[in-house]
Amino acid sequence: MIKKRFFLAQLEKYLFQIGLIILIVFLIPYWSGYSGATFLIHDSLNGNIVFNEILINSGKILGKSTDSIDGFMGGVDRGVLRSKFSILLWLQFLLGGEWSYRILIVVVHLTAYFSMNIWLKRCVEYLGEDNRMIRIFISLLFGLLPFWPHAGIAIAGMPLLFYSFSSFCFTTLGK
């Protein structure tokens, strides 16, 4: 019995590492600085990055929300643009547009993989049946989805939200 548990724990560890390696191989073109890496354009490269650049170049990142920022639409108030507490804005300020976008992609995909794995592990604990290979495969598929990076971990972090709700609900149902 103890050997079986040890074997299953080792198997889960190896499967998790294999899934992580596959995800890292998928993300290597973004992280390595390969200039031919493709980016999903959606509305981020012609919208959010440009708005952040205009804000950064104006020098009013920490300005009041009523400060006028010239550069598009005849000047707009600072309050219209991204918050001064935005991690995305500060990443772009410190690293530039391309590298901040690359880092966002990596962080979002890794968050998706880890959060889905944690949540499915919680669901399996509640249901009592555990197929480690299917759980890690589903986590890997969720981590490989094409997320919109400028949304941050809003979608990729949903399994973490479900995990926190399920920890409350599963303990409440068990009493």
Secondary structure as UniProt FT lines:
FT   HELIX           2..31
FT   TURN            32..33
FT   TURN            35..36
FT   TURN            42..43
FT   HELIX           44..48
FT   HELIX           49..58
FT   TURN            61..62
FT   TURN            65..66
FT   STRAND          68..69
FT   TURN            73..74
FT   STRAND          76..77
FT   HELIX           78..80
FT   TURN            84..85
FT   HELIX           87..95
FT   HELIX           97..127
FT   HELIX           132..143
FT   HELIX           149..151
FT   TURN            152..157
FT   HELIX           158..174
//
